[in-house]
Amino acid sequence: MMHFSEPLTLECNRTLPSFDLIYETYGTLNADKSNAILICHALSGSHHAAGFHSEEDKKAGWWDTMIGPNKAIDTNQFYVVCVNNIGSCFGSTGPTTINPDSPKNQQQVYGPDFPLVTIKDWVKTQAMFSDRLGIETWHAIVGGSMGGMQALQWSIDYPDRLKRCVVIACTPKLSAQNIGFNEVARQSILSDPDFKDGRYLQAGTYPRRGLILARMVGHITYLTDDAMKAKFGRDLKSGKFMYGYDVEFQVESYLRYQGERFSENFDANTYLLMTKALDYFDPTRGYVEQTQSSASAVNDTVANKTDANLSRRDNNIEEAEAEETTHSLELEGLKTAFAHAKCQYLIVSFTTDWRFAPERSQEIVDALMATGKPVSYTNIDAPHGHDSFLFDIPRYMGAIRGFLTAPFINNSNQNPLTATKARLEGAH
């Protein structure tokens, strides 16, 4: 645990008077501190990324497939650090931490009073944490899903502090559909009678049903139709219809089990703010406000013309042009954000990931290539959907290992035509 007594001003303009970060390390830091790799965790992850805390532990860290001796992130060679983000419920300062502003004779946890945090806030705290460790430049920063967003943000906000950036199963920003899924999950929690406006701990309740539903919805989006078909099909738990609403199909049993288990280990307020951090992520924000205004103007134009009862054919043409223009503006926004990045990138997507589809990773790749940044990209054929980034897939692990151990290219700001454009093109 590392304590920071200095105030932390967040993007929402609120300030934490102090905060704690809990973390784990694996491997040994070398003399010149040049072999350190930072791991950024995803929504439900924690600082416990690999190995076991104790002999009583039944389950290894969430990325034990990736991190360890002779694994893709080899702890015989690298000093690996994973920090639990603020707002989490696994030890760093968050909604379940005592609120220092509460009366000393009646101390209360932050609960719903904990401020909303962003990916940018997390990266800021991780940079402060790096200073404390005396690590000026990370050999690499690696993350999957929401962790990949943090790695991307690092390369933009602190371009001199990392040599390699590994972005796995990620997206430059959430789609409307992604935000919609998160909103359904949040409403499941917020509408639970036991939520008590977020003060369930003080009330002696817990929004268990809401958390279960939120996790069930989320879990469906992490898998694929084919994976669920292969795992459960339409198999019935008892072998026959019961003509009721209890669990009948195996998939129902599985989702309820996942939801139940999650609700026992996760905090509802943390779930709410984590999903908002996902929704807010947009690395172009602050760089291209003019670009965004232009995009809005295009959309307004289309809407106005639609209202004027243009023919369907004309509307389709206008909408297609607007979509193309918006895409172009978004690409320009990413190019502007990446303009000062200095690291080498590895972008990894998975063929069956429909939550953050490969096309979204390719948007990142296109922007990096357009700005002449050295980037390698691989789209791994895997059946596990978004969760593929947690699996031990040989070509995936090989790509990570190869990227982390390859020589660093010093001239990262080269002409686009001479940039590294290696597309590893994983097994199609």
Disulfide bonds with the S-S distance in Angstrom:
none
